[in-house]
Amino acid sequence: MDVVTVSPKFQVVIPLAVRESLGLEPGQKVQALAYDNRIEFIPVRALKSMRGFLRGIDTTVRRDRDRV
């Protein structure tokens, strides 16, 4: 686990291992969320790059008879 320091301008450097594992590039946008007393950064991906990312997912869902 890497520890980062918040600069006086409230900036942080994302550690190299994290950048590489997520495939982050300079200038790429990330969404910042405050969640459950922590900060989460979610990479913003182009919609085109998301095509097919759920391929192979099991979509069978058990439903009540009145919900079919």
N, C-alpha and C positions, 0 to 999 in steps of 0.2 A: 504494500500500500504506500502510495506516495503522498507526501504532505506538501501543500503549496502555501505561499504567503500572499495575502491580499495587499496590493500596493496602495499607496496613499490615494491613487485615482480609482481604487476598487477594481483593479485588474488582477488577473491571475494567469499563470502560464500553465497550459495543459501539458502534463508530462508526456514525453516522447512515446513511451510504451502505450499510453492511452490513445494518443493521436494515431499511432500505427494500427492498433487493434480496431479502431473505428474507421480507419481510412480517411481521416480528416485532412483537408487541404487548406493552405493559407487562403484567407478571404471567404472561406465557406461559412455559411450562417448556421447558428445553433439557436434553438429555443431554450430560454432559461425559465425554469419553474421553481417555485418554492413549494416543497412537498414534505409534509410530515417532519418539520424541523430540519430540513436539509435543502440543498440546491441541486437541481438536476439540469444537465445540459443535454438536449436532444438534437442530434444533427438534422437539419432541414434537407430533405432529399427532393430532387425534381420528381414530379409525378411520373414522368416517362421512365425513370430508373426504378420505380416501384412495380412496374408491370411484371406480373408473374411471380412476385415474391411469396405468394400464398399457395403456389402450385403444390399439389400433393397433400394439402391440409384436409383432414377428415371433417366433412361438413354435415355428417349425419347427426341430427339433433333429435332427441326423444321429445315429443310434444304431446300435450294433452289433446284429447279428441276435439275439444271445442276451439283449439288454436290452430288447426290444420287448414 
